[in-house]
Amino acid sequence: MKELEYKLQGYCFTDVEEYREAKREAESIDYIRAKTDLEDLNKVTKLYYKLVDKQTFQSVIGYEFLKELQDKILDGGISTSDTIPWIKVSRRSSASVIQPDGNGKYQKLAEEYRIRHRNSRIINIFMSVIIAAMLFISLR
């Protein structure tokens, strides 16, 4: 069975919630681009500080925009890499990309259900044998 893929701005999302979040952030970024003069370094700096402080963006689309703003500020000489606030990457968005051990808990659950299924089959076979024996005895 093929997983559904949601594509947005060169990224492919397999989780619909992450896709919706990224799409919402892309719309916010488009609005910011339309309403803000991104050539004015003072406005860019204020915007960047505000967005990073409030942790507005939580998807790769938002992080990409923040990095773009950060690069403009650094290239403009307003701040240095030591003084500018760093982009905080949330654990939720990076977990599916960076940390594969999130699947470990699902493997543990899958193994537990596999054991339960095996035990259920054994009990069903045993009960079927008992029913067959009872039918055999009653017909004799």
C-alpha positions as CSV (number, residue, x, y, z in Angstrom):
1,M,0.0,0.0,0.0
2,K,1.5,3.3,-1.1
3,E,1.5,6.2,1.5
4,L,-0.2,9.4,0.5
5,E,2.2,12.2,-0.3
6,Y,1.5,15.9,0.0
7,K,3.8,18.2,-2.0
8,L,4.5,21.8,-1.2
9,Q,7.3,24.1,-2.4
10,G,9.7,21.3,-3.3
11,Y,9.0,19.3,-0.1
12,C,7.0,16.0,0.1
13,F,5.1,15.5,3.3
14,T,3.8,12.0,4.3
15,D,1.9,13.3,7.3
16,V,-1.2,15.3,6.5
17,E,-0.9,17.3,9.8
18,E,2.6,18.4,8.9
19,Y,1.5,19.3,5.4
20,R,-1.4,21.4,6.7
21,E,0.9,23.2,9.1
22,A,3.4,23.8,6.3
23,K,0.7,25.1,4.0
24,R,-0.6,27.4,6.7
25,E,2.9,28.8,7.2
26,A,3.4,29.2,3.4
27,E,0.3,31.3,3.3
28,S,1.5,33.4,6.2
29,I,4.9,33.8,4.5
30,D,3.2,34.9,1.3
31,Y,1.2,37.5,3.3
32,I,4.4,38.8,5.0
33,R,6.1,39.1,1.7
34,A,3.2,41.0,0.2
35,K,2.8,43.4,3.2
36,T,6.5,43.9,4.3
37,D,9.4,45.6,2.5
38,L,12.0,42.9,2.8
39,E,14.6,45.2,1.3
40,D,14.5,47.4,4.4
41,L,17.0,45.7,6.8
42,N,15.5,47.4,9.9
43,K,12.1,45.9,9.1
44,V,13.6,42.6,8.3
45,T,15.5,42.6,11.6
46,K,12.4,43.5,13.6
47,L,10.4,40.9,11.8
48,Y,13.0,38.2,12.3
49,Y,13.4,38.9,16.0
50,K,9.6,38.8,16.5
51,L,9.2,35.6,14.6
52,V,12.0,33.8,16.3
53,D,11.0,35.1,19.8
54,K,7.4,33.9,19.3
55,Q,8.5,30.6,17.6
56,T,5.9,31.3,14.9
57,F,7.1,28.8,12.4
58,Q,7.3,25.0,13.1
59,S,7.7,23.5,9.7
60,V,10.5,23.3,7.2
61,I,8.8,25.9,5.1
62,G,8.9,28.4,8.0
63,Y,12.4,27.5,8.9
64,E,13.5,28.2,5.3
65,F,11.9,31.6,5.4
66,L,13.6,32.4,8.8
67,K,16.9,31.3,7.4
68,E,16.4,33.6,4.4
69,L,15.7,36.5,6.8
70,Q,18.7,35.6,9.0
71,D,21.0,35.5,5.9
72,K,19.8,39.0,4.9
73,I,20.5,40.4,8.3
74,L,23.9,38.8,8.4
75,D,24.8,39.9,4.9
76,G,23.6,43.4,5.7
77,G,26.0,43.6,8.6
78,I,23.3,44.5,11.1
79,S,24.2,41.5,13.4
80,T,26.8,38.8,13.5
81,S,26.2,35.1,13.9
82,D,27.2,35.5,17.6
83,T,24.6,38.2,18.4
84,I,21.6,37.2,16.3
85,P,19.1,34.8,17.9
86,W,19.3,31.4,16.5
87,I,16.3,29.6,14.9
88,K,14.8,27.2,17.4
89,V,13.8,23.9,15.7
90,S,11.0,22.2,17.6
91,R,11.3,18.5,18.4
92,R,8.0,17.7,16.8
93,S,9.0,18.8,13.3
94,S,12.5,17.4,13.4
95,A,11.5,14.0,15.0
96,S,10.3,12.6,11.7
97,V,13.3,13.8,9.7
98,I,16.2,13.5,12.1
99,Q,15.4,11.1,14.9
100,P,14.5,7.6,13.6
101,D,14.1,6.1,17.0
102,G,10.5,7.3,17.1
103,N,9.7,4.2,15.1
104,G,11.2,2.1,18.0
105,K,8.0,2.4,20.0
106,Y,5.9,1.4,17.1
107,Q,8.1,-1.7,16.5
108,K,7.7,-2.6,20.2
109,L,3.9,-2.2,19.9
110,A,3.9,-4.3,16.7
111,E,5.8,-7.0,18.4
112,E,3.4,-7.0,21.3
113,Y,0.4,-7.3,19.0
114,R,2.1,-10.1,17.1
115,I,2.5,-12.1,20.3
116,R,-1.1,-11.4,21.3
117,H,-2.3,-12.6,17.8
118,R,-0.2,-15.8,18.1
119,N,-1.6,-16.5,21.5
120,S,-5.1,-15.9,20.3
121,R,-4.6,-18.3,17.4
122,I,-3.3,-21.0,19.8
123,I,-6.3,-20.6,22.1
124,N,-8.7,-20.7,19.1
125,I,-7.2,-23.9,17.8
126,F,-7.4,-25.5,21.3
127,M,-11.0,-24.5,21.7
128,S,-11.8,-25.8,18.2
129,V,-10.2,-29.2,19.1
130,I,-12.3,-29.3,22.3
131,I,-15.5,-28.5,20.4
132,A,-14.7,-31.2,17.8
133,A,-14.0,-33.7,20.6
134,M,-17.4,-32.8,22.3
135,L,-19.2,-33.3,18.9
136,F,-17.4,-36.6,18.4
137,I,-18.4,-37.8,21.9
138,S,-22.1,-36.7,21.5
139,L,-22.5,-38.4,18.2
140,R,-21.0,-41.7,19.5
